[in-house]
């Protein structure tokens, strides 16, 4: 059986006496990174994810691999330097998903040009030999040429700098595959329901339920890692019920528009919005992605919903900089993600001042919890987690190998005009499915480029279990054009049912569930 199918994995759990070196709870960027790191060092590794890989925050990023220009402005040089190093390593290890993207900051005062040229030159210097390119000042004429559709009134010129751009949930899927190749066991739709402790109060494993079969498991481990993002407090409460919340979720919203609003190869960076944040407009999969917001939220969920004021803020800000001001009717998809920020202990509520650097905490029971961080630094966070697990669980001290470990699918210089470029080295295998069934080379829907073969591939090789897994995270249709995703759902359900041996009732239930989720991605005009 293919090692990349979900069916191949629960079999590894039948040995009830097995003691894993690490059990990782959470299949987002941090958990997946930790599984790859741990397995590549030779540790027996099990990762359990309650929903799908990258279902939460890790599929809802601004799609940037960056040092964080904003953190530089706040003087956090260490965080920026670490992130810029990780940005460079990620481009080397996953060149099929990460690219060097040029960003332009339009300058509407003379001083802005000087200020940003100096600041971004420092940003580039911090990257050292992993630099993506020097920052430079460009004229008003060149700014207009490179950003067609930019507001020309009072424009003085622009500053160009370089950062990384990527596809977040595709990277997550490839990390899951890399983890399996390194010997880890990773299972989605498998929920941890409790922690097991010995008489001394030390954690010795987890209780978990396979949500597809409802079978319960008791799994033993030397160390347990809580890498559940905005859900870390739920796991901490299993450990110590009276624990005060560690995380304060902050919501970030993104809008996706047609490329005609900014038909440029360069991305636009707006450095100072009315709430003091930065706003990006980035070309992504032939669309334009605009974001993000930073709104403190009191509760967390797997499907956060964009607030009206967040949507209006992005439209209003974009409208100030683009000659063609977008309206609600122009939005192809809207999505919200939650950042797991460390909860302020002194009552301060300004989320942009809460640290973005990650924190590792070891409870008295030995539970290792990681919070904070961002996609760019996932590899370094994973390294820190496994180092801590070695110390906490008394494991053999093996060195980290991930700085130079290629990620599954890695292929240099992909042809980004081919919509299937995200499969990297797997492209030929996806295309080979067309020989098995000629109908699979046809698109799922006339308006999209996604083929039926891609659906089959995702089920057979990427552990896709639901229509949403395919339309939201294996392909990105839900995030790029939510109405098109809804139109594709019935055909995706039919193809999946054939592969998974499901009946018509399953198909109908899947389409209904998907449409319910997709409603939150579709903006209706007011």
matplotlib code that plots the C-alpha trace (Angstrom):
import matplotlib.pyplot as plt

x = [0.0, 1.2, 2.9, 1.2, -2.3, -4.0, -5.0, -1.3, -0.8, -3.2, -1.7, 1.4, -0.7, -1.9, 1.2, 0.0, 3.3, 5.3, 6.8, 7.3, 10.2, 8.0, 4.2, 3.4, -0.1, -0.9, -0.3, 0.3, 3.6, 5.3, 4.1, 4.9, 8.4, 9.0, 8.0, 10.4, 13.2, 12.6, 12.4, 15.4, 17.4, 16.3, 13.7, 10.4, 7.9, 4.1, 2.1, -1.7, -3.8, -7.5, -8.6, -6.5, -2.9, -2.6, -6.4, -6.0, -3.6, -1.0, -3.1, -4.3, -1.0, -0.2, 2.0, 5.2, 8.5, 10.0, 12.2, 9.5, 10.2, 7.8, 10.0, 13.0, 11.2, 10.5, 14.2, 13.9, 17.2, 17.6, 14.2, 14.7, 18.1, 16.9, 13.9, 16.0, 18.4, 15.4, 13.9, 17.1, 17.2, 13.5, 14.2, 17.1, 15.1, 11.7, 12.4, 9.2, 7.0, 9.1, 10.2, 12.1, 9.5, 10.2, 8.1, 7.7, 6.9, 5.4, 6.7, 4.3, 6.8, 10.4, 11.5, 9.9, 12.2, 15.3, 13.9, 12.9, 15.9, 18.2, 16.0, 15.6, 19.3, 19.9, 17.2, 19.2, 22.5, 21.1, 20.4, 24.2, 25.1, 21.4, 20.4, 17.5, 18.7, 19.6, 17.0, 17.0, 15.2, 13.3, 11.8, 8.2, 8.1, 9.5, 7.2, 4.1, 5.5, 6.1, 2.9, 0.2, -2.9, -1.0, -2.3, -0.2, -1.2, 1.6, 3.8, 7.5, 9.0, 9.3, 11.7, 12.2, 13.2, 13.1, 11.4, 10.0, 6.6, 5.2, 2.1, 1.6, -0.7, 1.2, 4.4, 2.5, 1.5, 5.1, 6.4, 4.0, 5.3, 8.9, 8.2, 6.8, 9.9, 12.1, 10.2, 7.6, 3.9, 1.5, -2.3, -4.9, -8.5, -7.1, -8.0, -6.0, -8.6, -6.4, -2.9, -1.7, 0.4, 2.3, 1.9, 4.5, 2.4, 4.8, 3.3, 3.8, 1.5, -1.8, -5.4, -6.7, -9.6, -9.5, -12.5, -13.1, -13.6, -14.3, -11.7, -9.9, -6.2, -3.8, -0.4, 2.8, 5.6, 8.8, 7.9, 4.7, 4.7, 1.8, 2.1, -1.6, -1.3, -4.3, -5.5, -2.5, -4.5, -7.0, -4.1, -2.5, -5.9, -5.7, -2.4, -3.4, -7.1, -6.5, -3.9, -4.4, -4.6, -1.2, -2.5, -4.5, -5.7, -5.4, -7.2, -5.7, -8.0, -7.1, -9.1, -8.5, -9.1, -8.7, -5.1, -6.5, -6.5, -2.7, -1.5, 2.2, 4.9, 6.0, 4.1, 2.9, 3.8, 1.9, 4.1, 1.7, -2.0, -4.4, -3.9, -0.1, 0.3, 1.6, -0.6, 0.5, -0.9, 0.8, 0.4, -0.5, -1.6, -2.8, -4.8, -4.1, -4.0, -4.5, -3.9, -3.8, -5.6, -4.7, -7.8, -7.8, -10.3, -11.7, -12.4, -10.6, -12.1, -11.1, -13.1, -12.7, -14.8, -13.8, -15.5, -17.2, -14.9, -11.8, -13.1, -14.0, -10.5, -8.7, -11.0, -10.7, -6.9, -6.4, -8.7, -6.4, -3.5, -5.1, -6.7, -9.4, -10.8, -12.1, -15.6, -17.2, -18.5, -15.0, -13.8, -13.3, -12.6, -12.1, -10.3, -9.4, -6.6, -5.8, -2.3, -1.4, 0.2, 1.5, -1.2, -0.2, 0.3, 0.0, -3.4, -2.0, -4.1, -2.2, -1.6, 1.0, 3.2, 2.8, 6.0, 6.0, 9.0, 8.3, 8.3, 9.0, 7.5, 8.0, 5.3, 6.0, 4.5, 7.1, 4.6, 6.5, 4.4, 5.4, 3.6, 4.1, 6.4, 5.5, 5.8, 9.1, 10.8, 9.0, 12.3, 14.1, 11.2, 11.1, 14.9, 14.3, 11.4, 13.4, 16.4, 14.1, 12.5, 16.0, 16.7, 13.3, 12.9, 16.5, 16.8, 20.2, 21.6, 21.5, 22.3, 19.7, 19.8, 17.0, 19.1, 20.0, 17.2, 15.3, 11.5, 9.4, 8.8, 11.8, 12.7, 14.7, 13.4, 9.8, 7.9, 5.4, 3.3, 2.3, -0.6, 0.7, 4.1, 3.4, 3.8, 7.5, 9.2, 5.8, 4.4, 5.2, 3.6, 0.4, 0.4, 0.9, -2.5, -4.0, -2.8, -4.7, -7.9, -8.0, -11.0, -8.7, -6.8, -10.0, -10.6, -12.9, -14.8, -14.7, -13.7, -10.7, -7.4, -7.5, -7.7, -9.6, -6.3, -5.2, -8.1, -7.1, -3.5, -4.4, -6.4, -3.7, -0.6, -1.5, -3.9, -6.9, -10.0, -12.7, -13.9, -12.6, -9.2, -8.9, -10.5, -9.0, -5.5, -4.4, -5.5, -6.2, -9.5, -11.5, -8.9, -8.7, -12.3, -14.8, -17.8, -15.8, -14.9, -18.6, -19.3, -16.5, -17.6, -20.0, -17.5, -14.7, -17.0, -17.9, -14.2, -13.2, -16.1, -14.8, -11.3, -12.3, -15.2, -17.9, -21.6, -23.9, -24.9, -21.3, -21.0, -24.1, -22.9, -19.5, -21.0, -23.3, -20.5, -18.3, -20.9, -21.5, -17.7, -17.5, -20.2, -17.7, -15.3, -18.0, -18.6, -22.1, -22.6, -24.2]
y = [0.0, 3.5, 5.0, 8.4, 7.1, 7.6, 3.9, 2.9, 4.8, 3.7, 0.1, 1.5, 2.1, -1.5, -2.4, -1.1, -1.7, 0.5, 3.6, 6.4, 8.8, 11.8, 12.1, 15.5, 16.9, 19.3, 19.1, 22.7, 24.2, 23.7, 20.2, 19.0, 20.6, 18.9, 15.5, 16.0, 17.1, 14.3, 11.5, 12.7, 12.4, 8.8, 9.2, 7.2, 9.9, 10.0, 13.1, 13.3, 16.1, 16.5, 17.8, 18.0, 19.0, 22.9, 23.1, 26.1, 29.0, 27.2, 27.4, 31.0, 33.0, 36.0, 33.5, 35.4, 33.9, 36.9, 38.4, 40.8, 44.4, 45.5, 43.8, 45.6, 48.9, 47.8, 47.1, 43.3, 42.6, 39.1, 37.9, 39.5, 38.0, 34.5, 34.7, 35.9, 33.0, 30.6, 32.3, 31.5, 27.9, 27.4, 28.7, 26.1, 23.2, 23.8, 25.8, 24.4, 26.3, 29.3, 32.1, 35.3, 38.1, 41.8, 44.2, 47.9, 50.5, 53.6, 56.9, 59.8, 62.1, 62.8, 61.6, 58.1, 57.3, 58.0, 56.3, 53.1, 52.8, 53.0, 50.7, 48.0, 48.1, 47.1, 44.4, 43.0, 43.2, 41.1, 38.3, 38.0, 35.5, 34.3, 37.7, 37.8, 41.0, 44.6, 47.3, 50.3, 53.5, 53.8, 56.8, 57.8, 56.8, 53.3, 52.8, 53.5, 51.2, 48.3, 48.9, 49.6, 50.8, 52.5, 55.9, 58.5, 61.7, 63.0, 59.9, 60.6, 57.2, 53.8, 51.5, 48.0, 45.2, 41.4, 38.8, 35.3, 34.2, 30.6, 28.3, 27.5, 24.4, 22.9, 23.2, 21.6, 18.6, 18.2, 18.4, 15.6, 13.5, 14.3, 13.2, 9.9, 9.4, 10.0, 7.3, 9.2, 8.2, 11.1, 10.8, 13.4, 13.2, 11.8, 13.7, 13.7, 13.6, 13.3, 12.8, 9.7, 10.2, 7.9, 7.9, 10.6, 12.9, 12.7, 12.3, 8.9, 9.1, 10.3, 9.1, 9.6, 8.8, 8.0, 10.3, 8.2, 4.9, 6.2, 3.7, 4.9, 4.4, 4.7, 5.6, 5.6, 8.2, 9.4, 13.0, 14.7, 17.9, 20.4, 22.2, 23.0, 26.7, 28.6, 25.4, 25.1, 26.1, 23.2, 20.7, 22.6, 22.3, 18.5, 18.8, 21.3, 22.2, 25.5, 26.8, 30.4, 30.9, 31.3, 32.4, 35.4, 34.7, 37.6, 37.4, 38.2, 38.5, 38.4, 39.3, 37.7, 39.8, 39.5, 40.4, 43.3, 45.4, 45.3, 43.5, 43.4, 40.9, 43.0, 42.9, 46.2, 46.9, 49.7, 50.5, 52.6, 51.9, 53.8, 51.2, 51.3, 48.0, 47.1, 45.9, 43.7, 43.1, 40.1, 38.2, 34.6, 31.8, 34.3, 36.3, 39.2, 38.6, 41.6, 41.5, 41.5, 42.7, 42.3, 42.0, 40.5, 37.7, 36.2, 32.7, 30.3, 27.9, 25.9, 28.1, 31.8, 34.3, 37.7, 40.6, 43.2, 46.0, 44.0, 43.6, 47.3, 48.3, 46.3, 47.6, 51.1, 51.0, 49.3, 51.9, 54.7, 53.2, 51.6, 53.6, 50.9, 50.8, 47.3, 46.7, 43.8, 42.6, 42.2, 39.8, 36.3, 34.8, 36.1, 34.0, 34.5, 33.0, 33.1, 33.9, 32.2, 35.2, 34.9, 36.3, 39.7, 39.2, 42.8, 43.6, 45.2, 44.3, 45.7, 42.6, 44.2, 44.7, 41.1, 39.2, 37.1, 35.1, 31.6, 30.3, 26.8, 25.9, 22.6, 21.8, 20.1, 16.9, 17.1, 18.3, 20.5, 23.3, 25.7, 28.9, 31.9, 32.0, 32.1, 29.9, 31.4, 30.1, 26.8, 24.8, 26.6, 26.2, 22.4, 22.2, 23.9, 21.5, 18.4, 19.7, 20.2, 16.8, 15.2, 17.0, 16.3, 12.7, 11.6, 10.7, 10.1, 13.5, 13.4, 16.5, 18.4, 17.7, 19.8, 22.9, 21.1, 18.5, 18.7, 18.8, 16.3, 17.5, 19.8, 20.9, 24.0, 26.6, 25.4, 26.6, 28.9, 29.3, 25.7, 25.6, 22.2, 23.6, 23.2, 19.4, 19.9, 16.6, 14.8, 16.5, 13.5, 11.1, 13.2, 13.3, 9.5, 9.1, 10.3, 7.1, 5.1, 6.9, 9.4, 11.3, 12.3, 14.8, 16.8, 19.8, 19.2, 22.4, 24.2, 27.5, 26.1, 24.5, 21.8, 18.3, 15.3, 13.5, 16.0, 14.9, 11.2, 12.1, 13.9, 11.0, 8.4, 10.4, 13.3, 11.8, 13.9, 12.6, 15.2, 17.5, 20.4, 18.9, 19.0, 22.3, 24.2, 22.8, 20.3, 22.7, 26.2, 26.9, 27.8, 30.5, 31.8, 31.7, 30.5, 30.4, 28.2, 25.9, 25.5, 24.6, 22.0, 20.3, 17.7, 16.4, 16.3, 14.3, 11.9, 11.3, 10.8, 8.4, 6.2, 6.2, 5.7, 3.3, 5.6, 5.7, 8.4, 9.4, 10.2, 12.3, 14.3, 14.8, 16.0, 18.5, 19.9, 20.2, 21.9, 24.4, 25.3, 26.0, 27.9, 30.3, 32.1, 32.7, 34.3, 38.0, 39.1, 42.7, 44.8]
z = [0.0, -0.9, 2.2, 1.4, 1.9, 5.2, 5.3, 5.5, 8.8, 11.6, 11.2, 12.9, 16.1, 16.7, 18.7, 22.1, 23.8, 21.4, 23.0, 20.6, 21.1, 20.2, 19.8, 18.2, 18.6, 15.7, 11.9, 11.0, 10.0, 13.4, 14.1, 10.5, 10.8, 14.1, 12.6, 9.7, 12.0, 14.6, 12.0, 10.1, 13.3, 13.6, 16.4, 16.2, 15.5, 15.5, 14.5, 15.1, 13.6, 14.6, 11.2, 8.0, 7.7, 7.7, 8.2, 10.6, 10.5, 8.3, 5.1, 5.7, 5.6, 3.4, 1.4, 2.3, 3.3, 4.9, 7.6, 8.5, 7.5, 10.3, 13.0, 11.6, 12.2, 15.8, 16.2, 16.6, 14.7, 16.1, 14.9, 11.5, 11.0, 12.0, 9.7, 6.7, 7.2, 7.2, 4.2, 2.3, 3.4, 2.4, -1.1, -1.3, 0.1, -1.6, -4.8, -6.4, -3.9, -2.8, -5.1, -4.9, -5.2, -5.8, -3.7, -4.5, -1.8, -3.6, -2.1, -1.8, 0.0, -0.9, 2.6, 2.2, -0.6, 1.5, 4.6, 3.0, 0.8, 3.9, 6.0, 3.3, 2.5, 6.2, 5.8, 2.9, 4.7, 7.6, 5.1, 4.4, 1.8, 1.6, 0.2, -2.3, -3.9, -3.1, -2.3, -4.6, -5.3, -8.6, -10.4, -10.5, -14.2, -13.5, -10.5, -12.7, -15.4, -12.9, -11.0, -13.6, -11.8, -8.9, -7.8, -9.6, -7.7, -5.5, -6.4, -6.1, -6.9, -5.3, -3.4, -4.7, -2.3, -2.3, -0.2, -0.6, -1.7, -1.4, -1.3, 2.4, 2.4, -0.5, 1.6, 4.5, 2.4, 1.1, 4.6, 5.6, 2.7, 3.7, 7.3, 6.0, 3.8, 6.8, 8.7, 10.7, 11.0, 10.3, 10.5, 9.8, 11.3, 14.5, 17.6, 20.9, 23.7, 26.8, 28.3, 30.0, 33.2, 35.5, 39.3, 39.6, 37.3, 34.3, 30.8, 29.3, 26.3, 24.9, 24.4, 20.9, 18.6, 14.9, 13.9, 10.8, 12.5, 16.1, 17.4, 20.6, 21.2, 24.1, 22.7, 24.7, 24.3, 25.9, 25.0, 23.9, 21.9, 22.0, 18.6, 18.1, 17.4, 18.6, 20.3, 22.7, 25.7, 25.1, 25.4, 28.4, 30.1, 29.7, 31.5, 34.2, 34.2, 36.2, 33.7, 32.6, 28.8, 27.1, 23.7, 22.6, 19.0, 16.6, 13.3, 9.9, 6.9, 3.2, 0.1, -3.3, -6.5, -10.2, -11.4, -13.4, -10.3, -10.3, -13.4, -12.3, -11.7, -8.6, -5.4, -3.7, -0.1, 1.7, 4.7, 6.9, 7.0, 9.3, 12.0, 11.8, 10.1, 6.6, 3.8, 0.9, -2.5, -3.9, -7.2, -6.3, -8.7, -11.3, -8.8, -6.5, -2.8, -0.5, 3.3, 6.2, 9.3, 13.0, 15.1, 18.6, 18.9, 22.1, 20.8, 18.4, 15.8, 12.8, 10.5, 11.6, 9.8, 8.4, 10.1, 8.0, 9.4, 8.4, 4.8, 4.6, 6.0, 3.3, 0.5, 1.7, 2.0, -1.4, -2.9, -1.8, -3.7, -6.8, -9.6, -9.9, -6.4, -5.5, -4.1, -2.2, -5.5, -6.9, -4.1, -5.4, -2.0, 1.5, 4.2, 7.8, 9.8, 13.5, 14.8, 18.1, 19.8, 23.4, 25.6, 27.2, 30.9, 31.9, 30.4, 27.2, 24.2, 21.3, 19.1, 16.9, 20.0, 21.2, 20.3, 17.1, 18.2, 19.3, 22.9, 24.2, 27.6, 29.4, 32.0, 35.3, 33.7, 30.9, 28.2, 25.7, 24.3, 21.5, 20.7, 18.4, 15.4, 11.7, 8.6, 7.6, 10.8, 11.0, 10.5, 13.3, 15.6, 14.8, 15.6, 18.9, 19.7, 19.0, 20.9, 23.9, 23.5, 23.6, 26.8, 28.4, 27.3, 27.7, 24.0, 22.2, 21.2, 17.4, 15.4, 13.4, 9.6, 8.2, 7.2, 4.0, 3.7, 0.5, 0.9, -1.0, -4.6, -4.6, -8.1, -9.1, -11.5, -12.0, -15.0, -13.1, -16.3, -15.9, -13.3, -12.1, -11.1, -7.4, -7.7, -8.5, -9.1, -8.8, -12.0, -14.3, -11.8, -11.8, -15.6, -15.8, -14.2, -17.6, -19.1, -16.5, -17.4, -20.3, -18.7, -15.8, -18.0, -18.4, -16.1, -13.1, -14.3, -17.5, -15.8, -13.9, -14.9, -12.2, -13.7, -12.5, -12.3, -9.6, -7.5, -7.9, -7.1, -3.9, -2.6, -3.5, -2.6, -0.4, 2.2, 1.1, 2.8, 2.1, -0.7, 1.4, 1.7, -2.1, -2.9, 0.0, 0.6, -2.1, -4.8, -3.6, -5.4, -2.3, -1.5, -5.1, -6.3, -3.7, -6.2, -8.6, -5.8, -4.9, -8.6, -8.6, -5.4, -6.8, -9.4, -6.8, -4.5, -7.3, -8.2, -4.5, -3.8, -6.7, -5.2, -1.5, -2.2, -0.8, -1.7, -3.0, 0.5, 1.4, -1.8, -0.9, 2.7, 1.5, -1.0, 1.7, 4.3, 1.7, 0.7, 4.3, 4.7, 1.4, 2.4, 4.7, 1.7, -0.5, 0.1, -0.7, -1.7, 1.1]

ax = plt.figure().add_subplot(projection="3d")
ax.plot(x, y, z, "-o")
ax.set_aspect("equal")
plt.show()
